[in-house]
Amino acid sequence: MKRLLLFTLLLTTVYLFQSTSALAQGASLDTRALREDYRRLQSQLADLLEAHNALKGQLSKLRSEVRLLRAETSTKD
C-alpha cells in the first residue's frame, strides 16, 4: 500500500513538472511571437511615418505652386 502511494505521488510529481515545463515553453513561444509582431509593427509605423512626411513635402510644394499660379492669374487680369 505504501509503495502504491509513493508510486502515485511520484507519477503525479513527474506529470506536474512536465506540464509546468510545457506551459513555460508555450509562454516563451507566445512571448517570442509578440516580440516579432511588435518589431513588425514598429517597422510598418516607421515606413508610414516616412511616407507621411514625404506626402507633407509634396503637399507643401503643390500649395506653393498654386499660390504662384494664383498670383500670375491675378496680375494678368
VEXLOLO-796038 format. One record per atom (N, C-alpha, C, O, CB): residue in three letters; residue number from 1; z, x, y; chain. Coordinates in steps of 0.001 Angstrom, whole numbers, plus 524288, in hexadecimal, padded with zeros to 5 digits. Glycine has a CB too. Layout:
N
> ALA NUM Z X Y A
...
***
This chain:
77
> MET 1 80000 80339 7FB5F A
> MET 1 80000 80000 80000 A
> MET 1 80000 8036F 804EE A
> MET 1 7FD4C 8025A 808C2 A
> MET 1 804BE 7FC50 7FFF7 A
> LYS 2 80326 8079D 804A9 A
> LYS 2 80363 80B26 80912 A
> LYS 2 7FE20 80DD1 809F5 A
> LYS 2 7FC6B 80E79 80E68 A
> LYS 2 807A9 80F35 8083A A
> ARG 3 7FB9D 80F53 805BF A
> ARG 3 7F686 811E0 80623 A
> ARG 3 7F277 80E34 80877 A
> ARG 3 7EF49 80FD1 80BB1 A
> ARG 3 7F4B9 813C7 800C5 A
> LEU 4 7F292 80957 806DC A
> LEU 4 7EEE2 8057B 808EF A
> LEU 4 7EFAA 804D0 80ECC A
> LEU 4 7EBE3 80490 811C4 A
> LEU 4 7EF8A 8002E 8061F A
> LEU 5 7F489 80488 8106C A
> LEU 5 7F5BA 803F8 815F8 A
> LEU 5 7F3E6 808CB 81907 A
> LEU 5 7F19A 80842 81D38 A
> LEU 5 7FBA4 80318 816C2 A
> LEU 6 7F4E4 80D6E 816FC A
> LEU 6 7F330 81236 8199A A
> LEU 6 7ED3E 8129B 819C4 A
> LEU 6 7EB03 81433 81DB8 A
> LEU 6 7F578 816FF 816DA A
> PHE 7 7EAB2 8112A 81580 A
> PHE 7 7E4FE 8114B 81558 A
> PHE 7 7E2B0 80D7E 81955 A
> PHE 7 7DEF3 80EC6 81C12 A
> PHE 7 7E302 80FF9 80FD2 A
> THR 8 7E4F1 808D7 819A2 A
> THR 8 7E31F 804F3 81D6D A
> THR 8 7E3FC 806E8 822FD A
> THR 8 7E09E 80647 8265D A
> THR 8 7E5F5 7FFAD 81C99 A
> LEU 9 7E871 8093E 823E6 A
> LEU 9 7E99C 80B65 8290C A
> LEU 9 7E5CE 80FC7 82A71 A
> LEU 9 7E402 81023 82EE3 A
> LEU 9 7EF40 80D69 8293B A
> LEU 10 7E49A 81316 826A4 A
> LEU 10 7E0E2 8174E 8277F A
> LEU 10 7DB75 8152F 828CA A
> LEU 10 7D8F1 81700 82C76 A
> LEU 10 7E0A0 81AD3 822B1 A
> LEU 11 7D9AB 81159 825C8 A
> LEU 11 7D487 80F0A 826D1 A
> LEU 11 7D457 80C6F 82C29 A
> LEU 11 7D072 80CDE 82EF3 A
> LEU 11 7D327 80B11 82295 A
> THR 12 7D87B 809C4 82D92 A
> THR 12 7D8B2 80733 832AF A
> THR 12 7D870 80B3F 83711 A
> THR 12 7D5B1 80A7C 83AF1 A
> THR 12 7DDB8 803E4 83331 A
> THR 13 7DB49 80F84 8366F A
> THR 13 7DB47 813A6 83A62 A
> THR 13 7D5DF 81616 83AED A
> THR 13 7D3FE 816F1 83F45 A
> THR 13 7DF4D 817DD 83901 A
> VAL 14 7D364 81733 83684 A
> VAL 14 7CE1E 81974 836A1 A
> VAL 14 7CA59 815B3 83946 A
> VAL 14 7C726 8175A 83C76 A
> VAL 14 7CC36 81ABF 8310C A
> TYR 15 7CAAB 810B7 83803 A
> TYR 15 7C736 80CD3 83A5F A
> TYR 15 7C807 80C94 84046 A
> TYR 15 7C444 80C54 84342 A
> TYR 15 7C824 8076A 837EA A
> LEU 16 7CCF3 80CA8 841EE A
> LEU 16 7CE0D 80C64 8478D A
> LEU 16 7CBE7 81126 84A6B A
> LEU 16 7C9C3 810A3 84EB1 A
> LEU 16 7D3F0 80BEF 8487F A
> PHE 17 7CC76 815C4 84819 A
> PHE 17 7CA5B 81A72 84A9D A
> PHE 17 7C46A 81A51 84AD8 A
> PHE 17 7C21E 81BFD 84EB9 A
> PHE 17 7CC2A 81F54 847BB A
> GLN 18 7C1EF 81862 846CB A
> GLN 18 7BC38 8180E 846CB A
> GLN 18 7BA53 8142D 84AE2 A
> GLN 18 7B69E 81543 84DBF A
> GLN 18 7BA33 8167B 8415E A
> SER 19 7BCDB 80FAE 84B27 A
> SER 19 7BB1B 80BC8 84EF5 A
> SER 19 7BC20 80DA5 85485 A
> SER 19 7B910 80C82 8580C A
> SER 19 7BDDB 80686 84E01 A
> THR 20 7C066 81080 85555 A
> THR 20 7C18C 81297 85A87 A
> THR 20 7BD77 816A1 85C1E A
> THR 20 7BBAC 816A9 86094 A
> THR 20 7C70A 81507 85AA7 A
> SER 21 7BC03 81A07 85878 A
> SER 21 7B813 81DF7 859C9 A
> SER 21 7B2C2 81B6B 85AAC A
> SER 21 7AFC2 81D2F 85DFD A
> SER 21 7B7B0 82219 8556F A
> ALA 22 7B193 8174A 857BE A
> ALA 22 7ACA2 81483 8588E A
> ALA 22 7AC96 811DC 85DE0 A
> ALA 22 7A899 811DC 86091 A
> ALA 22 7ABBB 81073 85434 A
> LEU 23 7B0FF 80F9B 85F65 A
> LEU 23 7B14D 80D2A 8648F A
> LEU 23 7B0D5 81140 868DE A
> LEU 23 7AE4A 81053 86CD8 A
> LEU 23 7B673 80A20 86526 A
> ALA 24 7B343 815BC 86815 A
> ALA 24 7B2F1 819E2 86C03 A
> ALA 24 7AD5F 81BDC 86C82 A
> ALA 24 7AB8B 81CEA 870D4 A
> ALA 24 7B69E 81E6A 86A9F A
> GLN 25 7AAA9 81C5D 8681D A
> GLN 25 7A53F 81E25 86845 A
> GLN 25 7A1D9 81A14 86AFB A
> GLN 25 79E6A 81B77 86E0C A
> GLN 25 7A332 81F3F 862B4 A
> GLY 26 7A2C4 81516 869E3 A
> GLY 26 79FD6 810F1 86C7D A
> GLY 26 7A0D2 810EE 87251 A
> GLY 26 79D3C 81011 87568 A
> GLY 26 7A13D 80BAA 86A33 A
> ALA 27 7A5B1 811E3 873D6 A
> ALA 27 7A700 8120C 87966 A
> ALA 27 7A451 816A6 87C0C A
> ALA 27 7A283 8162F 8807B A
> ALA 27 7ACF3 81264 87A2B A
> SER 28 7A40D 81B1B 87959 A
> SER 28 7A179 81F9A 87BC7 A
> SER 28 79B9C 81EA8 87C47 A
> SER 28 7992B 82067 88008 A
> SER 28 7A281 82499 87898 A
> LEU 29 79959 81BE1 8787A A
> LEU 29 793C9 81A8E 878EA A
> LEU 29 792E0 816CD 87D6B A
> LEU 29 78F0A 8174D 88046 A
> LEU 29 791C4 81827 873CA A
> ASP 30 79667 81307 87E0F A
> ASP 30 795F5 80F67 88273 A
> ASP 30 7967A 8124E 887A0 A
> ASP 30 793A0 81137 88B57 A
> ASP 30 79A20 80B18 8820F A
> THR 31 79A13 815F2 887D7 A
> THR 31 79ACF 81902 88C9C A
> THR 31 795F7 81C36 88DCE A
> THR 31 7944F 81C8B 8924F A
> THR 31 79F94 81C98 88C1B A
> ARG 32 793B4 81E8E 889CF A
> ARG 32 78EF4 821A9 88A95 A
> ARG 32 78A7E 81E31 88C86 A
> ARG 32 78793 81FB8 89006 A
> ARG 32 78D5D 82471 88573 A
> ALA 33 789FA 8198E 88A44 A
> ALA 33 785D5 815FB 88BF0 A
> ALA 33 786A9 8144B 89196 A
> ALA 33 782F0 813EF 8949B A
> ALA 33 7859F 81129 8885A A
> LEU 34 78B8C 81344 892FE A
> LEU 34 78CA9 811C8 89867 A
> LEU 34 78B68 81637 89C2F A
> LEU 34 7895E 81548 8A070 A
> LEU 34 79263 8102E 898FA A
> ARG 35 78C9C 81AFD 89AA7 A
> ARG 35 78B64 81F73 89E0C A
> ARG 35 78584 82018 89EB5 A
> ARG 35 783A8 8213E 8A2FE A
> ARG 35 78DC2 8247D 89BD3 A
> GLU 36 7829C 81F5C 89A7C A
> GLU 36 77CE8 81FC4 89ADC A
> GLU 36 77ABA 81B7D 89E62 A
> GLU 36 77744 81C7D 8A191 A
> GLU 36 77A64 81F6E 89564 A
> ASP 37 77CBE 816B7 89DD1 A
> ASP 37 77B0B 81271 8A137 A
> ASP 37 77C51 813A4 8A6E6 A
> ASP 37 77929 8129E 8AA61 A
> ASP 37 77D9F 80D49 89F91 A
> TYR 38 780F3 815D1 8A7D5 A
> TYR 38 78291 81723 8AD23 A
> TYR 38 77EED 81B38 8AF88 A
> TYR 38 77D51 81ABB 8B40A A
> TYR 38 78838 81923 8AD27 A
> ARG 39 77DA2 81F42 8AC7A A
> ARG 39 77A0F 8234D 8AE6F A
> ARG 39 774A8 82113 8AF84 A
> ARG 39 77230 8226A 8B36B A
> ARG 39 779A4 827CD 8AA84 A
> ARG 40 772D7 81DA9 8AC0B A
> ARG 40 76DB0 81B4C 8ACC5 A
> ARG 40 76DA9 817F4 8B1B2 A
> ARG 40 769EF 81823 8B4BB A
> ARG 40 76C27 817FA 8A7F5 A
> LEU 41 771C6 814E9 8B281 A
> LEU 41 77211 811A5 8B72A A
> LEU 41 7727C 814F0 8BC1E A
> LEU 41 77041 8138F 8C026 A
> LEU 41 776B5 80DEF 8B6CA A
> GLN 42 77553 81945 8BBD5 A
> GLN 42 775A2 81CC4 8C05A A
> GLN 42 77046 81EF5 8C1B2 A
> GLN 42 76EE0 81F56 8C648 A
> GLN 42 7797B 8213D 8BF4D A
> SER 43 76D50 82062 8BDC1 A
> SER 43 76814 8227A 8BE9B A
> SER 43 76489 81E54 8C100 A
> SER 43 76193 81F70 8C4A0 A
> SER 43 765C0 8247C 8B972 A
> GLN 44 764D7 81994 8BEFA A
> GLN 44 761A7 8155A 8C11F A
> GLN 44 7632C 81433 8C6C0 A
> GLN 44 75FCE 81329 8CA04 A
> GLN 44 76233 81068 8BDCA A
> LEU 45 76838 81461 8C7E3 A
> LEU 45 76A05 8136E 8CD31 A
> LEU 45 76807 817A2 8D0EA A
> LEU 45 76675 81676 8D54E A
> LEU 45 76FF9 81332 8CD59 A
> ALA 46 76818 81C7C 8CF2D A
> ALA 46 76613 820BF 8D26F A
> ALA 46 7603F 82003 8D373 A
> ALA 46 75E6C 820E0 8D7D0 A
> ALA 46 76714 82618 8CFCF A
> ASP 47 75D53 81E6D 8CF74 A
> ASP 47 757B9 81D73 8D024 A
> ASP 47 756C7 818FC 8D3F4 A
> ASP 47 75354 8194D 8D74A A
> ASP 47 75526 81C38 8CAE0 A
> LEU 48 759DD 814D1 8D374 A
> LEU 48 75943 8105D 8D704 A
> LEU 48 75AA2 811DF 8DC9F A
> LEU 48 7580E 81024 8E04B A
> LEU 48 75CB3 80BCA 8D53C A
> LEU 49 75E9D 81509 8DD47 A
> LEU 49 7601A 816BE 8E283 A
> LEU 49 75BCE 81A11 8E4F6 A
> LEU 49 75AA8 8198D 8E99A A
> LEU 49 7653F 819D0 8E253 A
> GLU 50 75977 81D70 8E1DC A
> GLU 50 7552A 820AC 8E3C7 A
> GLU 50 75083 81D46 8E556 A
> GLU 50 74E21 81E27 8E96B A
> GLU 50 75383 824AF 8DF9A A
> ALA 51 74F36 81969 8E21D A
> ALA 51 74AE1 815E2 8E358 A
> ALA 51 74C1F 812AA 8E833 A
> ALA 51 748B1 811B8 8EB70 A
> ALA 51 749B5 81241 8DEAE A
> HIS 52 75100 810FA 8E8B7 A
> HIS 52 7529D 80DF2 8ED46 A
> HIS 52 75201 81122 8F247 A
> HIS 52 7500F 80F2D 8F637 A
> HIS 52 7584A 80C1D 8ECAB A
> ASN 53 753A9 815FF 8F218 A
> ASN 53 75329 8195B 8F6B2 A
> ASN 53 74D72 81A64 8F805 A
> ASN 53 74C09 81AA6 8FC9C A
> ASN 53 75602 81E87 8F5D0 A
> ALA 54 74A29 81AFC 8F40C A
> ALA 54 7448F 81BC1 8F505 A
> ALA 54 74235 816E6 8F78B A
> ALA 54 73F10 81753 8FB28 A
> ALA 54 741A9 81D0C 8EFE1 A
> LEU 55 743B4 81250 8F5AB A
> LEU 55 741B2 80D78 8F7F8 A
> LEU 55 7439F 80CC2 8FD8D A
> LEU 55 740BB 80AD5 900E1 A
> LEU 55 7434E 808C4 8F4A7 A
> LYS 56 74875 80E49 8FE9B A
> LYS 56 74A67 80DFA 903F8 A
> LYS 56 74738 81179 90793 A
> LYS 56 74617 80FFF 90C02 A
> LYS 56 75032 80F80 90433 A
> GLY 57 745C5 81618 905B4 A
> GLY 57 74288 819A3 908D1 A
> GLY 57 73D2F 81756 909E0 A
> GLY 57 73B34 817B3 90E3E A
> GLY 57 741F5 81EDC 90613 A
> GLN 58 73AD3 814F7 905E8 A
> GLN 58 735B3 81281 9069B A
> GLN 58 7360E 80DEC 90A61 A
> GLN 58 73297 80D2B 90DA1 A
> GLN 58 73380 810AA 90154 A
> LEU 59 73A3A 80ADD 909F6 A
> LEU 59 73AEC 8066D 90D7D A
> LEU 59 73B7E 80849 9131B A
> LEU 59 73966 805DD 916B2 A
> LEU 59 73FB4 8032F 90BE3 A
> SER 60 73E44 80C7B 913DE A
> SER 60 73EE9 80EA8 9191C A
> SER 60 739A9 81062 91B5B A
> SER 60 73883 80F66 91FEC A
> SER 60 742BD 81348 91900 A
> LYS 61 73678 812F8 9181E A
> LYS 61 73145 81495 919E3 A
> LYS 61 72DE6 80FDF 91B44 A
> LYS 61 72B39 80FE5 91F42 A
> LYS 61 72E90 817DC 915AE A
> LEU 62 72E05 80BD8 917FE A
> LEU 62 72AE4 8072D 9190F A
> LEU 62 72CA7 80475 91E09 A
> LEU 62 72968 8028A 92105 A
> LEU 62 72B30 80365 9147A A
> ARG 63 731BA 80445 91EF6 A
> ARG 63 733AB 801CF 923C6 A
> ARG 63 731D1 804CD 92898 A
> ARG 63 73058 80276 92C88 A
> ARG 63 739B1 80186 923B7 A
> SER 64 731E8 809F4 9283C A
> SER 64 7301A 80CFC 92CC3 A
> SER 64 72A3F 80C3A 92D9B A
> SER 64 72875 80C04 93210 A
> SER 64 73159 812D8 92C05 A
> GLU 65 72739 80BCF 92953 A
> GLU 65 7219E 80ABB 929E0 A
> GLU 65 720B5 80565 92C51 A
> GLU 65 71D3D 804CD 92F98 A
> GLU 65 71EE2 80B09 9248C A
> VAL 66 723BF 8018C 92AC8 A
> VAL 66 72335 7FC4A 92D09 A
> VAL 66 7247B 7FC74 932D7 A
> VAL 66 721C6 7F9FE 935F7 A
> VAL 66 726D3 7F852 92A31 A
> ARG 67 72892 7FF53 93457 A
> ARG 67 729E8 7FFC9 939DF A
> ARG 67 72572 80241 93CFA A
> ARG 67 7242B 80083 94146 A
> ARG 67 72EE8 80303 93A88 A
> LEU 68 72315 8065A 93ABB A
> LEU 68 71EB5 808E5 93D62 A
> LEU 68 71A14 80531 93DEC A
> LEU 68 717A5 804F1 94210 A
> LEU 68 71D0D 80DD2 93A6D A
> LEU 69 718DA 80250 939C6 A
> LEU 69 7147F 7FE9E 93A00 A
> LEU 69 71584 7FA4C 93DF4 A
> LEU 69 711F6 7F8B6 940C6 A
> LEU 69 71380 7FC3F 934A0 A
> ARG 70 71A4B 7F864 93E2E A
> ARG 70 71B96 7F453 94204 A
> ARG 70 71B26 7F679 9478E A
> ARG 70 71957 7F3CC 94B1F A
> ARG 70 72127 7F22E 9410E A
> ALA 71 71CD1 7FB4D 94833 A
> ALA 71 71C6C 7FDAE 94D65 A
> ALA 71 716B5 7FE56 94EEE A
> ALA 71 7154C 7FD70 95370 A
> ALA 71 71F41 80304 94D88 A
> GLU 72 71362 7FFE7 94B35 A
> GLU 72 70DCE 80082 94C58 A
> GLU 72 70B4A 7FB4A 94D9F A
> GLU 72 70839 7FAEE 9514F A
> GLU 72 70AFE 8030A 947BA A
> THR 73 70C86 7F744 94AA8 A
> THR 73 70A1B 7F228 94BA3 A
> THR 73 70C12 7EFC4 950B4 A
> THR 73 7092C 7ECF0 9534D A
> THR 73 70B2F 7EE6E 94717 A
> SER 74 710E5 7F0D5 95228 A
> SER 74 712DD 7EEA6 95713 A
> SER 74 71075 7F174 95BC5 A
> SER 74 70FD6 7EF0D 95FE4 A
> SER 74 718DE 7EF09 9574B A
> THR 75 70F19 7F66C 95B47 A
> THR 75 70CA0 7F935 95F9F A
> THR 75 706E3 7F7B7 96024 A
> THR 75 704B9 7F7FC 9646D A
> THR 75 70D23 7FF20 95EDE A
> LYS 76 7045B 7F621 95BD3 A
> LYS 76 6FEE6 7F477 95C0F A
> LYS 76 6FE50 7EF3B 95EC5 A
> LYS 76 6FA5A 7EE36 9614C A
> LYS 76 6FC9A 7F42A 9569A A
> ASP 77 7023F 7EBEA 95E41 A
> ASP 77 701E2 7E6AB 9609D A
> ASP 77 702C2 7E6D9 96645 A
> ASP 77 70298 7E2CD 968DE A
> ASP 77 705B2 7E2F9 95E38 A
***
